[in-house]
Amino acid sequence: MNMVKKKKKGFTLIELLLALALGAIFTAIAFSFFLPHQQALNNVEKKSQLQMDMQLLMESFSQSAMEAASISDIDAVSSLAFSGTKEIISDIKFKVDETESYNYSIDIKTVNKNIFVESSKGKRQLSSNLSSLKVTPLGATDFLDCHGITIDIKLSSSDGKITYSASNNMYFRNKN
């Protein structure tokens, strides 16, 4: 009787190592294409968030300025003391009438500051990405006589790599 030896089927160790090495090379090539795109997508997402925050801030400031007659306080000091461009450090208060006002307060404990608006409707956070807020009077040299303001806002992402700036003129509709 002739005994036929059956060959065992399977991979040798060298074939297995070769297959793993080729797989690793193809995976590395694929990741090199996707990684930059993922970083770009993250940057677009951060920029989009800053744009939405800026829109909310500008709408809130515009609404306050339209209802207000003047700015009564800047950084907890009467607006009588200020003329020219002023960088807001702690707060800015729009006076509507004797009973109503809008107070924008800035929390300066972090690099990117939080900004809140407080009115008779309550207190709410507008953004946690504020980098700077500058206000300049329109139509006068000081805040007491001005009929509006120019507001310059700069927002920064939490890592500081992405910034977004905007400027807007706002007029006091109830100015006497």
Secondary structure, 3 states (H helix, E strand, C coil): CCCCCCCCCCCCHHHHHHHHHHHHHHHHHHHHHHHHHHHHHHHHHHHHHHHHHHHHHHHHHHHHHHHCCEEEEECCEEHHHCECCEECCCEEEEECCCCCEEEEEEECCCCCEEEEEEECCEEEEEEEEEEEEEEEEECCCECCCCCEEEEEEEEECCCCCCEEEEEEEEECCCCC
